[in-house]
Amino acid sequence: MHIPGKLAFRTASLILGLAFLAGCSDEQATTDAEFQMPAPAVSVISVPLEPVGEYREFVARTEASETVELRARVEGFIETRGFTEGANVEKDQLLFRIDQAPFKAALSQARASLASAEAEAIRAKADLERGQELYPKGHMSKADLDKLTSAEAQAKANVQVAKAQLETAEINLSYTEIHAPFSGKIGKETYSVGNLVGPSSSPLAELIQIDPIHVNFQVNEKEQITYQQSHARNPDANDDFNLSLKLPNGSVYDQKGNFDFADIKVDEATGTVNIRASFPNPDKLLLPGLYVTLVADSTKKQPMPLIPQAAVQENQQGRFVLVVDESNQVETRIIETGRRIGPMWSVKSGLKAGEKVIVSGLQKVRPGIAVNPVLKVVDKTTGVMHDAGNAPNSEAN
């Protein structure tokens, strides 16, 4: 068949062009294979197991372990004040003295009355003894003897009355001096020296004891039941917790406390039970009325996975981490977190010891891709990452 020259030329050009394109495609495929992007590098940690115990924080308030309102029990003018307002006072220290003159006079009168009554009792007894001698001889009637017997009994009763009046006078005199019933801190005086006070007056001052100091907080009824059941199984359950305080300025109080009291009923309005702890307060640092955080840390600890908070993400399913499997593939792992320890989370479920969790480079990866894991170690106190083998050791609480 004869093909015109011009058409033959076009056909040849088309064939050559297709062959050229096919060659370019093969070359491009080869180039893409040679220059494929490397797997992204990510920092991972090998999940450690650390001893972790139950941990709770409660909003609490401090309260004096002893409080007394100092009141006048007799009427009189304040004569002496024996303390400095706001200072520490010792047990039995004289705090107030009320004018004693009228009470000393009443005491002297009571003593004289007792002496008179005792003298009358002696006379009445002697008269009765004489009458008892005369009556058998017929020199005294039975009626007169009865009068002497009655007079002697009345004289004895008068002695008892006089003794009671003397005791009352002594008590009233003792009430003129008000002493500290215990060592503690005393507040501001209500009445100055020279003021007239009495049983109906307001408290003269308030005395509190703050060593030890009480810390009051509330737990819900479910927690209380759980604690009571645990305590029933183990009478020494108080030793299962370390109690500490976080102060309003963020510092941690340097004394440890212990459970001191649990209320005998549940508050119907709140469903909580009032609990009290006691803390030593030798330096008088803690004052009543402070809002503090009471920390209860169990001494019974179990090994649990511990991971940095920075590695934990959250979606609608809950908290999760990205894990690198044995083939360096990324997968999502839903976890249940426990307590926080500094910059770390304890993990109740979802992770095992030795698994590799991505802690840095999270923005570069997604589930299902291959990565190049670089092993790191996290300082559990500061959260700072170090190269594996160069990190300081620290223990979880």
Residue pairs with C-beta under 8 A, 6 or more apart in sequence:
3 11
38 372
39 328
39 369
39 370
39 371
39 372
40 361
40 364
40 365
40 369
40 371
40 372
41 361
41 371
41 372
41 373
41 374
42 324
42 358
42 360
42 361
42 362
42 364
42 365
42 371
42 372
42 373
42 374
43 358
43 359
43 360
43 361
43 373
43 374
43 376
43 385
44 324
44 356
44 357
44 358
44 359
44 373
44 374
44 375
44 376
45 307
45 308
45 311
45 356
45 357
45 359
45 375
45 376
45 377
45 378
46 354
46 355
46 356
46 375
47 305
47 306
47 307
47 347
47 351
47 352
47 353
47 354
47 355
47 356
47 357
48 305
48 306
48 353
49 303
49 304
49 305
49 306
49 353
50 303
50 304
50 306
50 346
50 380
50 395
50 396
51 301
51 302
51 303
51 304
51 395
51 396
52 301
52 302
52 303
52 304
52 306
52 338
52 339
52 341
52 346
52 396
52 397
53 297
53 298
53 299
53 300
53 301
53 302
53 397
54 296
54 297
54 298
54 300
54 339
55 295
55 296
55 297
55 298
55 339
55 341
56 295
56 296
57 246
57 293
57 294
57 295
57 296
58 217
58 218
58 219
58 293
58 294
58 296
59 217
59 291
59 293
59 294
60 215
60 216
60 217
60 245
60 277
60 291
60 292
60 293
60 294
61 215
61 216
61 217
61 289
61 290
61 291
61 292
62 213
62 214
62 215
62 216
62 286
62 287
62 288
62 289
62 290
62 292
63 213
63 214
63 215
63 216
63 276
63 288
63 289
64 184
64 208
64 209
64 210
64 213
64 214
64 288
65 209
65 210
65 211
65 212
65 213
65 214
65 278
66 182
66 184
66 208
66 209
67 206
67 207
67 208
67 209
68 181
68 182
68 206
68 207
68 208
69 203
69 206
70 95
70 96
70 178
70 203
70 204
70 205
70 206
70 207
71 199
71 201
71 203
71 204
72 96
72 98
72 175
72 178
72 197
72 198
72 199
72 201
72 204
73 175
73 199
74 98
74 103
74 172
74 175
74 176
74 198
74 199
75 196
75 197
75 198
75 199
76 98
76 99
76 100
76 102
76 103
76 176
76 196
76 197
76 198
77 98
77 99
77 194
77 195
77 196
77 197
78 96
78 97
78 98
78 99
78 191
78 192
78 193
78 194
78 195
78 197
78 204
79 97
79 98
79 99
79 100
79 193
80 94
80 96
80 97
80 193
81 95
81 96
81 189
81 192
81 193
82 93
82 94
82 95
82 96
82 97
83 89
83 93
83 95
83 186
83 205
85 186
85 187
85 188
85 189
85 205
86 185
86 186
86 187
86 188
87 185
87 186
88 183
88 184
88 185
88 186
88 284
89 95
89 180
89 183
89 184
89 185
89 186
89 207
90 180
90 183
91 180
91 181
91 182
91 183
92 179
92 180
93 179
93 180
94 177
94 178
94 179
95 178
95 179
95 180
95 186
95 204
95 205
95 207
96 177
96 178
96 204
96 205
97 176
97 177
97 178
98 175
98 176
98 177
98 178
98 197
99 176
100 173
100 176
103 169
103 172
103 173
103 176
104 173
106 169
106 172
106 173
107 166
107 169
107 170
107 172
107 173
109 169
110 162
110 165
110 166
110 168
110 169
110 170
111 166
111 169
113 162
113 165
113 166
114 159
114 162
114 163
114 165
114 166
116 162
117 155
117 158
117 159
117 161
117 162
118 159
118 162
120 155
120 158
121 152
121 155
121 156
121 158
121 159
123 155
124 148
124 151
124 152
124 154
124 155
124 156
125 152
125 155
127 148
127 151
127 152
128 148
128 149
128 151
128 152
131 140
131 144
131 145
131 148
131 149
132 145
134 140
135 141
135 142
135 145
178 204
180 186
180 207
181 207
182 207
182 209
183 209
184 207
184 208
184 209
184 210
185 207
185 208
185 209
185 210
185 284
186 205
186 206
186 207
186 208
187 205
187 206
187 207
187 208
188 205
189 204
189 205
190 202
190 203
190 204
190 205
191 197
191 201
191 202
191 204
197 204
208 288
210 281
210 284
210 286
210 287
210 288
211 280
211 281
211 282
211 284
212 278
212 279
212 280
212 281
213 278
213 279
213 281
213 286
213 288
214 260
214 276
214 277
214 278
214 279
215 245
215 257
215 276
215 277
215 278
215 279
215 292
215 294
216 274
216 275
216 276
217 274
217 275
217 276
217 277
217 294
218 267
218 270
218 272
218 273
218 274
218 275
219 227
219 272
219 273
219 275
220 271
220 272
220 273
221 266
221 271
221 272
221 273
224 262
224 266
224 273
224 275
227 237
230 237
230 240
231 237
231 238
234 240
238 258
238 259
239 299
240 298
240 299
240 300
241 259
241 296
241 297
241 298
241 299
242 256
242 296
242 297
242 298
242 299
243 256
243 257
243 258
243 259
243 277
243 279
243 294
243 295
243 296
243 297
244 252
244 253
244 256
244 257
244 294
244 295
244 297
245 252
245 253
245 255
245 257
245 279
245 286
245 292
245 293
245 294
245 295
246 252
246 253
246 292
246 293
246 295
247 253
247 290
247 292
248 290
248 291
248 292
253 279
253 285
253 286
253 292
255 279
255 280
255 281
255 282
256 279
257 277
257 278
257 279
257 280
257 294
258 277
258 278
259 275
259 276
259 277
260 276
260 277
260 278
261 275
261 276
262 273
262 274
262 275
262 276
263 273
263 274
263 275
265 273
266 272
266 273
267 273
267 274
277 294
279 286
286 292
297 397
303 353
304 338
304 346
304 347
304 348
305 346
305 347
305 351
305 352
305 353
306 341
306 344
306 345
306 346
306 347
306 380
306 396
307 321
307 344
307 345
307 347
307 351
307 357
307 359
308 343
308 344
308 345
308 359
308 378
308 383
309 340
309 343
309 344
309 345
309 383
310 343
310 359
310 360
310 383
311 321
311 322
311 357
311 358
311 359
311 362
312 319
312 320
312 321
312 335
312 337
312 345
313 319
313 320
313 321
313 322
313 362
314 320
317 334
318 334
318 335
318 336
319 334
319 335
319 336
319 337
320 332
320 333
320 334
320 335
321 332
321 333
321 335
321 350
321 351
321 357
321 358
322 330
322 331
322 332
322 333
322 357
322 358
322 362
322 365
322 367
323 330
323 331
323 332
323 333
323 351
323 355
323 356
323 357
323 358
324 330
324 356
324 357
324 358
324 371
324 373
325 331
327 370
328 370
328 371
328 372
328 373
329 368
329 369
329 370
329 371
330 358
330 365
330 366
330 367
330 368
330 369
330 370
330 371
331 367
331 368
332 367
333 350
333 351
334 350
335 347
335 348
335 349
335 350
335 351
336 347
336 348
336 349
336 350
337 345
337 346
337 347
337 348
338 345
338 346
338 347
338 348
339 346
340 346
341 380
341 396
341 397
342 380
342 381
342 382
342 383
343 378
343 380
343 381
343 382
343 383
344 378
344 380
344 383
344 396
346 396
351 357
356 373
356 375
358 365
358 371
358 373
359 376
359 378
359 385
360 376
360 385
361 371
365 371
375 388
376 385
376 386
376 387
376 388
377 385
377 386
377 387
377 388
377 389
377 390
377 391
378 384
378 385
378 386
378 391
379 385
379 386
379 391
379 392
379 394
380 394
380 395
380 396
381 394
386 392
